[in-house]
């Protein structure tokens, strides 16, 4: 009886494992250097964009007061409908001239597969940049420096 139970348990575990997606994610350090501007700290959202140009995942958020999330208008259209819990991937806003380093977890299957990373920025009572920085997610760009077009001076990525 015990052997029969263990056999059935083994089959059940193997059956469940066959339906489980075992994807590997790698960690990347991401340094954001802001331009020298005056005023409030910037909200910055880092998103994974799929090959069709649509939001797929929020990788990190600089700014932890959800009252201002809607100032990141394009991202808010995605996030505001789903309201995924992003508490574990948020930090404080970044003021002009400051820099911050965060660690992003990116599914390895997304690299060199047509995905992009987008950095959106918004500052209260100031401007909003939908694509302050955006670049294809490739094995080369996760080890590179990209210039910003708004509040971000540059972003530097490197494997952790």
SVG drawing of the C-alpha trace seen along z (x, -y; Angstrom):
<svg xmlns="http://www.w3.org/2000/svg" viewBox="-8 -74 37 76">
<polyline fill="none" stroke="black" stroke-width="0.4" points="0.0,0.0 2.8,-2.4 4.7,-1.6 1.5,-2.3 1.0,-5.6 4.6,-6.7 4.3,-5.7 1.1,-7.7 2.7,-10.7 5.7,-10.5 3.5,-10.5 1.5,-13.4 4.7,-15.4 6.1,-14.7 2.8,-15.6 2.7,-19.0 6.3,-19.6 5.6,-19.1 3.1,-22.0 5.4,-24.3 7.4,-26.9 11.0,-26.8 12.4,-30.0 15.7,-31.4 16.1,-35.1 19.4,-36.9 20.1,-40.0 21.4,-43.2 22.7,-46.3 21.1,-49.4 22.5,-52.9 20.4,-55.9 22.2,-59.3 19.9,-62.2 20.5,-65.6 21.0,-68.7 17.5,-70.1 15.7,-71.9 12.4,-70.9 10.8,-67.8 12.3,-64.3 11.5,-62.3 9.4,-59.3 11.1,-56.7 9.5,-53.5 11.5,-50.8 9.4,-48.5 9.8,-45.4 8.3,-46.1 7.4,-43.1 8.2,-42.8 4.8,-44.3 5.7,-47.5 3.3,-46.7 4.0,-46.8 4.7,-43.3 6.2,-43.8 7.2,-46.6 10.8,-45.9 11.4,-48.7 9.8,-52.0 11.6,-55.0 8.9,-56.7 6.8,-55.1 3.8,-57.4 1.1,-55.8 -0.8,-59.2 1.6,-60.2 1.8,-57.0 -0.7,-58.4 1.8,-61.1 3.7,-58.3 0.8,-58.4 1.7,-55.7 2.7,-53.2 -0.4,-54.1 -2.6,-53.0 -1.0,-49.6 -0.5,-49.4 -3.6,-51.2 -5.8,-48.5 -4.0,-45.6 -2.8,-47.1 -0.1,-44.5 1.6,-44.7 4.9,-46.6 5.8,-47.3 8.8,-45.0 10.3,-46.8 10.0,-50.5 12.4,-53.1 12.4,-56.8 12.2,-59.4 15.5,-60.7 16.3,-64.4 18.2,-66.4 21.9,-65.5 21.5,-62.4 22.1,-58.8 20.7,-55.6 21.5,-51.9 18.9,-49.2 19.0,-45.5 16.6,-44.3 15.6,-40.7 15.1,-39.9 13.9,-36.6 16.7,-35.2 14.3,-34.2 13.5,-37.9 17.1,-38.8 17.9,-38.8 14.2,-38.0 12.8,-41.4 12.1,-42.9 13.0,-46.4 13.6,-48.2 11.9,-51.6 12.6,-54.2 9.8,-56.7 10.2,-59.8 7.8,-62.4 8.3,-65.3 5.5,-66.9 4.5,-70.3 7.0,-69.7 7.4,-67.5 6.8,-63.8 9.0,-61.8 7.4,-58.5 10.7,-57.2 13.4,-59.1 15.6,-56.0 14.5,-53.0 16.7,-50.4 16.5,-46.8 17.1,-44.1 20.1,-42.3 23.1,-40.5 25.2,-43.6 22.9,-46.3 22.7,-44.7 26.4,-45.7 26.1,-49.2 25.5,-52.9 22.5,-54.7 21.9,-58.4 18.6,-59.9 16.5,-62.5 14.7,-64.1 15.4,-64.0 17.8,-61.1 21.4,-61.9 22.2,-58.2 21.5,-54.7 24.3,-52.1 23.5,-48.4 25.8,-45.5 25.3,-41.9 25.2,-41.5"/>
</svg>
